[in-house]
Amino acid sequence: MADSSSVARQKAPGLAPGSVVGGRFQIERAVSEDALGSVLAAKDQKTGRPIAVRVLSPGLIATPAAIEKLRGEVKTAATIQHKSIVATYGMGNDKGGARFIATEWVDGRPLEAVIAEKKSESATPMSLRGAYNVVAHVCKALGAAAKKGAFHGALRPGVVFVTRSGRVKVGGLGLDKAIVETAGPAALGAGEQAFLAPEVKQGQPPTAASDVFGIGGLLYAMLTGRSPLDEFIAPSQAHPEASPEVDAVLMKCLSADPAARFGSAQEVKAALVGLAKGTEPTTDQEDFGVDLDLDIDIGSLQPPPSAPQAQARPRPPAPAKAPGGGPQVGQRVALDESFRSAPGMVAPVASAEVDLSHLLTKITENDAPRWMVVKDNLDHGPFSGRELVNLILQGEVLGEHRLLNMDTGQRFEVREAPEFVEFVEQFRLKKAEQDHQVALQKSEKAEKVSMVSKIMILGGVAAVVGVGVVVFLVTRPDIQEEERSDADVADLYERGEIEISGSAGILPDPPRRTGRRRARRGGGAGGMSYEDAMNQVADLGSATGTGSQRRLTPQQVAGVMNQNINRLVPCLSQGSGGGQVRIDMAIAGSGQVQGATVRNGTPAFQRCVAGRVRQIRFPSFPAPRMGASYTFSAN
């Protein structure tokens, strides 16, 4: 940035290239300096992934109160995972006393560089549609932070990034709020202070209203190419696409009275979307040099895919009039019930396979992990379109499960989504055929048993054998209960006489706790519970990735747990209580289980299972940690 202070240029000891901080982050090179300090590129030695290390200027956070404030804000920021937020991993001190914060490495450039480039290339700033897309992503990021009770406090073009992959990300969450509340607005450069809300400049703590002011500052800079320090000019006088309505939205954001501004970032987004829709389509390449991961409020600039039009297509002709040959590649064939139940139904199924391939191609265009699945009262995901299709075809996600499109906020059942309804139907047909085959096998087995019984009766030995079977069935359960030691239980499991099946889900982050509380039950054997582990500060040892929002999927969690289920079998002898057993786990980015809570069974059973679960290792993933739930039953 241009506003670098002399304090920021003071080199912190021990942070030269090649040095290691936090016991694992190897410094590679200096990237930039600003009023708050310096940014260094580093590599996590445990994972090999790049991260960013923000080294704070000496004296910026000096008092115990300021340090504690920063620690609390970093802890909160580390719990917020959103695709439009630069992930925070933790904070620490180098041996030389330098205080640093480890965050996601962003492969892109700040919005201020984009604005400056547009201003230098021509007299035309970025398009209104392009400005809206940036604001929309920023609003979603702020909305996710607000749900955790977090506010940014110092939104400005220097902390909003456009990545090479087209993602808009907001950085500085946690750090900037702590800085303006402890060191004061003067800690920022003069050009950055211009984007602060008046009440924040006066020393009041940041709020949702102050972030709305920051959104207005971003919008003004993008539409006019000017800083709020410059003489004010209405966007309608500086931008060919800006109307008086755009001016009104901007002025409401920039009101000196916080109560007169929009009530939330989402209200700003809602006020702008209609104005952006009325503009001429442009390409993101013109505005940013990359294709943004667009909000679909405005709609794609390309012709809409055929899949979402499935509900509006006309009903197919009567089955009797269907052509005898297969359909042409790409031809859509409706699979309504009358068509399936009519004679010759094999042809529609075959044509559906061709159509499903066409649908899958459409779904994976501009694919991104935007789908959340609500299953068993747990949130699973986010999944990409291709991942969700695989889950549907495997029967992991059913038609009655609810979906959340994270880009639009829309919620509906899977079978109501035009993109996926055909795949739901395909699984239904497959499941019906499997059930039919199982029924046939059971019928054949029953016939064989019946035939054996008849032969035994004809042989005159049915009575003797019957008495033996009755005695065996009556006495065997008691014998098993008396002799079921750990080794015996494991042996029964290996012989297939005990069947254990499990499923997994992804848990939302628990509410942030304050104060000291007793450890939750089920976390025994010398380890933490799920709740305690999820509320630990994400300090320097917890950074494990690049900040990508991707975490383990429910299938990955279930796969690892099912492979290690034999570890839990000996615990059954200590009293599982019968029925299903649920285990909540806090999994670090390294794959280590930091805490576990068992929800069922006796205290001894809970301690046994929790202790064994904490010995299981999962694949590493690029996030500080995550919560997952695994449920199994022994039959």
C-alpha positions, 0 to 999 in steps of 0.5 A: 500500500502507499501509506506505509509508516516508518514504524512498519518498516522496522524489521522484526528480529528473527523473521528473515527468509528461512526462519521458522515461526510458530514451530512450523511456518517457514518464512520465504519472502517479504510481500508488502508493508503498510501502516500495520506492519509487514506481510510475509509469504510462508510455508507450513512445514507440516503440510507444504501449503503456502500461508500468509504471516502478518507481522504487526508493527512494534508497539502497535499491540503493546498493552496486556488489554490490547493483546487480550483484545486481539486474541479474542478477535482472532479466536472469533475470526478463526471460527468463521469459515466462508468462501468470501472471507480470508481464513484466520488460523491463529496468532503467536509471538516469535522468539524475538518478540514479533507478534504475528497472525497466520492467515490464508494465502490469497493468490490475487490482488487487492481491490485498490489495485484493480481500481487504480488500474481501471483509472489509469487505463481509461476514463471509464471506471468498472461497470455497475454490474462488476461493482455490484458483484464485488459488493454482493460477495462482501455483503455475504462475507459480512453477513456470515461474520455478523452471525458470529457476532463479528464486525470488520470495522475498517472495510477499505479497498486494501483488504478486499481481494480478487483472486486469480480464480475469480473469488472475492475475499474480505481480509483483516477480519478480527485484526482490523477491529482490534486495531481501531479499538485499541490503537485507534483509527490513527494506526491506519494510513490517512487514505485508509482512514477515509473509509472509516465510519464517523463514529469509529473515527470518534472512538466508538466500537465497530458495528454492523452500521459502520460496516455498511458505511464501509460498503458505501466507501467501496462502492463509491471508489469502484464507481468513481475511481475516487477516494472519499478524501477527494471532493465528493462527486455523485456516481450519476455524474461520473459513471455512465451507468449510475442513476439517481437511484444508485446515488440514493443507495450510496448516500444512505450507506454513507449517512453520518447517522448510523441509524439512517443507514441500511440495517445490514449488509444484506439490505445493501445487496438487496437495494443494488441488485435490481439496479445492476440487473437493468444495466447492459451485460459486461464481462468480468474480464473487462473489469477484473481480468478474471471471471468472477464467481458470480452471484446468480441474482443477476443471472448468467451472461450466457444462455441459461442451461436447459436443466433449470427449465425442466419443470416448465417443459411440456409433458411428453407424448403418450408412450404408445406414440414414442419412437421405437429407436433410442433418442438422439444425444442431448435429447431431453426425455421427461420421466413422469410416472405415466411414461414409466408405467406404460409398456416399453418403459425400458426405452425411457430409462435408456434415454434418461441415461443420455439425458443425465450425462447432458445434465451433469455437463450443465451442472458442472459448468462453473461448478463450486461448493455451494450446496448444503444438505440438511440431513438428520438435523445436521448440516452437511457440505458444502458440496459442488454440483458433481459431489451432490450428484454422486451422493444422490446416486449413492443414496446418501442424499434423498429427495426429501432432504433439504438443500441450501444454495449458499449463493442465493440463500434459497432452501428447498427439497432436493426433489424440487431442484430442477438440476437434481430431480432426474438424478433422484428419480434415477436412484429411485429406479435403481433402488426399486430394482435392488429391492426387487432382487433382494426380495427374490433372493429371500423368496428363494431362500425361504423356499429352500428352507421349506423344502429342507423342513419337508424332507426332515419331516418325511425322515421322522427327525423333525421333533428332535431337531426342533427341540435342539433348536429351541433350547439353543436359541433360548440359552445362547443369549444368556451365555453370550452376555456372561462371556462377552469379554473385550476379546469375545466381542472383537471375535464376534465382530470378526466372525460377522455375528455383530454387524456395525454400520455408521454414517457421518455428518458435518456439525456447525461451529458451536456458539462461542463460550465465555468464562471457564466451564466444566468439561463436557461428559464423554470426553474422558481418557485424558482428552478434551470433549468436542465442545471444549476442543471447538472453543479452544483459541486457534493458536499458532500450532493449529494452522494447517492449510491455505485457507480454502473453505473445503473441509472433509466431506461426510463420506470421508469422515464415515469412511475413516470411522468405518475403517476403524470401527473395530477399535470401538467394538471392545467398548460395547461390553461396557454398556452402550445402552443399545440403539444408536451411538453418536460421537461428536468430534473436533478434527484439526486441520492436521487430521488429529481428533482434538476432542470427542464427546459420546452422547449415549451409553454408560460413563465407562462406555463413553470414556472408552469410545472417546479415548479410542476415537482420539487415536484415529487420524483423518486426512488433513484439510486446509482449515483450522478445524471442523466438527463432525458427527458419527453415528453407529449401531450394533446389531 
